[in-house]
Amino acid sequence: SLLSNPQVFEVVREHFCEDLWSPEEISNRLAVEKYPVQISTTTIYRGIFNGLFDNLFKSGSSSAVRHLRHHGKSRHNKAYQEKRGKIPIPNKIHDRPREADNRVEIGHWEGDTVLGKSGKACVVTLVDRKSRYLLIGKAAKRTSEAVTNTLSDLMKLWPGRSLTITPDRGKEFAKVQCLTDKFGTPFYFPDPHSPWQRGTNENTNGLLREYLPKGTDLDSITDRRIQAYAEQMNNRPRKCLGWKTPYEIFFNVVLHLI
């Protein structure tokens, strides 16, 4: 097996065990960067199931198989009933510019929150629809005031690069009109019970859960660590980007990651 080559093993170990890339991401990024040795997705999976990467994760988990992602499972219950209060809807997603719908330019974001322990801090996420570039920040609580303040801090990072934002319909986004007044960025809300209309953000939050499992006490996690998670995700190659990374697309650069 190619994994008996120490150099190849180390490349796969680093990106699977430390960067949390999938076998498919590793294999295809090696091809994109024209690495001297190519390895197939199947070979990497075989090594994982044979235990070659067990006990090599910082988390202390013994089985590498537990770190594989499981695709195709819906996270949404079709019988879900909206229990949250109604919020002001300044614009509907159906009125969003075509440039946002078609992902033809950077600056059209989707937003949501990722929860930790009940009643404590949460993480606010913004994901660019074209590049899948992720911005995250911690809010002290999942309240409209705290989330709005965190959103404001994120929008300040790239002045002029927030053309539209499509947030979740949660009441924590009830005060976004003040951000439109401040930055001139319109917010377009999806239909009720339609998380697929923010699918980019939903998928990204699923990836973020690899770092912040449900029930995590986010109060104990520093902003520095949270930004390190965002940096790792922004430097992870994506199939939908032709195995380029969100960072490369957002900043229009080419990196050497292998």
Secondary structure, 3 states (H helix, E strand, C coil): CHHHCHHHHHHHHHHHHHCCCCHHHHHHHHHHCCCCCCCCHHHHHHHHHCCCCCCCCCCCCCCHHHHCCCCCCCCCCCCCCCCCCCCCCCCEHHHCCHHHHCCCCCCEEEEEEEECCCCCCEEEEEEECCCCCEEEEEECCCCHHHHHHHHHHHHHHCCCCCCEEEECCCHHHCCCHHHHHHHCCCECECCCCCHHHHHHHHHHHHHHCCCCCCCCCHHHCCHHHHHHHHHHHHCCCCHHHCCCCHHHHHHCCCCCCC
